Amino acid sequence: MENKLAVVFDSAGTLLHMYRVARDISDGAMLEDIESTMLVAGRKGRALVVLHADMEMILEAQPHRLISDFMEKEHVELDVSCSNGEVSPSEISKIVQQSDVVLGDVQEVFCRVKTRCPNIFYLACGFIVDVVEQSVTYVVSTGGRLYPESKDTLQALHQRGAGLYIASGDSMKNLSRLSRCIGVPIDGVFDIASTFDKERIVQDLKKKYNKVIMVGDGMNDMLALRSADIGILTVQQGDSRPSRLQESADVVVGNISEVVRFADEAISS
């Protein structure tokens, strides 16, 4: 193989410091700085769903308008970003369409993130759907900004000849801007990547490269971390990480810049 090393990055929490808010639909409680994938991991049959909608359009809409009506009239689509167990996208869509979630629920979490996260890089929103309960259990919104070291880290890896990739549950709209900013070719960006997609991406890259490094921070990175030649778990976000996630990685680092050292070791070995 001519290609020695590929490095695959998750985005949220790995390249970007995230601020996250979830609204519990059952009682209206706001959960701040909560990792959405952990809410999914907490119960079998849950799925994190990304809402592909223009944020300004959501903010300008009537708060009492049903999300189902908004999606139908504005031709808004959904994608399943990650799930706890196998879920059917058609069933997820049906549950959202039949829910009583209103745009005001989305607007509230969206505005909370926007006001609390300075120097925001992008905003996204979605739902956590429970196929067992047949309901939307949380409305979620996330905002992120680049870690100060992210751009320099990617540049250093590029200078070493490493192939750079992003595999993320985020939408291409957000990821395309991120890729331009940090220098990852757009054909190396995989959007709406589920836990299993990330594992497959790593396995496919292992056929093209001598070694593949996976860099991630969440439960939806666990299979990819295990599949990579070197799985690097970052804890720069500061959230606690379950022991089974930490055990899936070869290395745990506190700063993304440390990835360069392990890349150097992989290249020289």
N, C-alpha and C positions, 0 to 999 in steps of 0.2 A: 504494500500500500504506500502511495506517495503522501497521502494526507496523514499526518502524525496525530493530531489532536483536534477534537471538537469540544466546545464548551457550551452547554445548554443552560439557559437561565429561565427561571420563573420570573414574573414581573412584580406583582403586588407583594410587598413584604421582602422581596429579594433585591430587586433593583430600585424599588420605590418604597419609601417610608409611608405607611398607610394610616389613614384615620377612618374608622369604620363605625357605622351606627346601624342598629337594627331596631325596628319597632315591632313589639309583640302584638299581633292582631287580636289576640284573645282578651287582653286587658289594657292595651295601649301603652304599656311600659316601654321606655326607651332604654336600650342597652348600648352604652357607648364604649368605643374601643374594643369591640368584640370581633373575633375572627369568624367570618361567615362559614368557612369550611369546618370549624369546630362545632357550630350549631348543626351542620349537616351530619357530622360524624357522631353526634350524640344520640341519633335515633335511626334505626333501620327504616328505609323507605323514604328518606328525605332527599331532596335535590335542590341545588342552588341554580336558579334560573336567571339568565341575563336578559334584560329588557332592551331591545335595540330601538331606542327612541331618542329624538332630539330633546336635550334637557331643557332648552328654552321653551320648547313647545309644551312640555309638561308643566313648567312653572307658570305659564300664561293661561293654562286651562282652568276651568271651574273646579274648585276643590271637591265638590260633591259628585262630580261626574264619575261614574263607574269605570274602572280600568278596562273592563271588558269592552265597554262601548268605545272608549278611546282607541284601544287596539284595533277594533274592527273598522272604525271610521278612518283611522290614520294609517292603516295597513302596517301596524307594528308587529314585528316578529319576536319570538322567544328562542333562546338556545339553552340547553342544559350544560352548565359549566362543570359541575361535579355532582356525584350522587353517592348515597350510602346504599349500595346494592343496585341491582338492575331496575331501571325505571323506563317507562315508555314515554318518549317525547309527546306523542299524541295524547296520552292520558294526562300528562303535565299541563298541556295546553288547555285541555277540557276543564281541568280543575280551576285554572286561572280564569278562564272564561265564565265559569259558573260562580266565582267568588263574589263577595260583596265589598272587596277592596276598592277604595276610591282614590282618585288622584291626590287628594289631600294627604293621604297616608304616605305616598311617595314624596310629595313636596316637603313634608315635615322632615323626613330623614335626609333628603337632599340638601335642604337649607341648613340643617344642623352641621353637616359635613363641610359645606361651603364656608360657613362662618368660623368654624373651629380649626380648619386646616390652612395655615398660611402658605403662600407661594405654591398654590396647588398646581399640579401638573395635569391631572385630568379627573373627571368625575364620572361615576357610573352608578347605576341602580338596578335592582332586581328583586327577586322573591326567594324565599325558602318555602318549598311546597312539600307537604307530607302526603304521600299516596296512600298511606294506611288510614289516616284521618280524612283523606279526600278534601284537604283544605290548604289554603295559603296561611302558613303559621307566622311568618315574619316578612316585613318589607325591609330591604337593606339598601344602603348606599355607601359607597366608598370613594375616598379621594386620596390621591397620592402625589408625592413630590420626590424627585430623585435624591437618593443619598448623595452627599457631597463626593463620595469616592467612586460612584458608579461609572461615570464617564471615563475617568482616568484608568479604571480597572479594565474596561472594555478596550480602550486604546492600547494599553500595555499588552493585552492578549493578542490583539490584531498585529502588533509589531512583532510578536513572536510567531506569527503565521498560523495561529489557531483559527479554526472555523468557528464562527460565532452564530448562535441560534437563540431564539426565544420561544418557549413553549408555555403558553399561558391560557387561563380560563377567560381572560379579558377579550373584548371585541377588537376587530382589526382597526376600527376607527381610532381607538386609543393606542393600540400597539404600533400602528404605522407612524404616529407622531413620536412615540418612544424610540422606535428603531432609527428614525432619522436623527434624533438627538444624540444617540449613543453610538451610531455607526454600525448597526447590524443590518445586513442586506435584507430587503423586504422578502425575498424568496426564502430567507431563513427564519421567517416569523410564522409561527403556528398559533392561530387564534382559537378561542373557544375549545381549548384542549382539556379534555377530561383527565382524570387519574389514569385511565387505561390508554388514552391517546398519548400522554407523556411517556408512558412506559414503551409504547410502540415506537415513538419517535427516537428514543434513546437506542432501542434495539436496531432500528433501521440504520442509524448513524454508525453503529458499531461495525456494520458491514463495509463502511466506506473509510473509517478512520482506525488507526492503530489503537487509540484510546479515546474514550468519551467521558467527560466530566459533566455531572448534573449538579446544578446549584439551585436549591429551593429552600423554602421555609415552612411549608404547610403540609397538612395531611394529604392533600391531593398531589403532592410531589413524592409520596412515600415509595410507590412502586418504581418510579423513574430513578430515585436515589439508589434503590436496591439493584436495579438493572445496569446502572452505569459502572464503568471501571473504577471511578472514584465518585462517590456520592458525598456532596458537601452541603450540610445543613447550616443555614445562616440564622443567627438569633439576634441580629442587629435591630429588628423591630422591637425587641424587648418583651414580647409575649412569652408566657410559659409554654413549653412544648411537651406533649405526652412522651413517656419513656419509649413507647413503641416507635414513635417517629424518630427520636434520637438514635435508637438502636438500628434503624434502617439505613443510617448514614455511616460512612467511613470516618468522616471528620465533622466536627462542629466548630464553627468560627463565629466570632463576634463582630467581624467587619468584612464587608465584601472584598476589600482590597487584598485580604489574605488568600483569595483564590489564585492570584498570580503566582504565589510561591508553590502551590500544589501543581499548577500548570507547568512551571519550570521543572519540577521533579518528574512529572509525567513525560515531558519532552526529552529529558536527558536519560531516562531509564530505558 
